[in-house]
Amino acid sequence: MTVVISIYRIMVKFIDRSRGKFYSLLMRDCGPRLTVGGRITVSAPKSITLGSDVFINAGCILHAEGGLYIGDGTKIGPYTSVWTSNHVFDRVDAPFRLQGDRYNAVRIERDVWLGANVVVLAGVTIGESSVVGAGSIVTKDIPSFSVAAGNPAKVIRSRIDDAN
């Protein structure tokens, strides 16, 4: 049984790396060793820049029309979504569908860990070596070396303080 599990894990890692090679061909720029889980959705891949050793888990949505940068070593948990646009709804005399969209780039710096089911909204920057807790909705910038969680996500502690 242990041998079967080990072989299965090797096969999954191979498939995820192969999927990463495929997606890397679609992106504007992509560093080496991209790993991509199954069933992800990518829009506007030519607007995405990825660093090296990026891991994108299963079921993620990368909606990148406004531009998306993901830095080296970043890990994105399953079913996380990143949105780089929002509907315009300023006018009350016109339907939403006729008011268009606003686009704002998202920047996720190096060595960031986004937990499962995180939502990152347009215009946000998540600083280097930060952690965003599962189920959080990121509506504002997160400083480097922070741990953030909640809806909306708020910084709950600094990782620098934890290291001392």
Secondary structure, DSSP 8 states (H G I E B T S, - for coil): -HHHHHHHHHHHHHHHHHHHHHHHHHSSEE-S--EE-SS-EEE-GGGEEE-SS-EE-TT-EEE-TT-EEE-TT-EE-TT-EEE-EEE----SSS-GGGT-EEE--EEE-TT-EE-TT-EE-TT-EE-TT-EE-TT-EE-S-B-TTEEEETTTTEEEEEHHHHH-
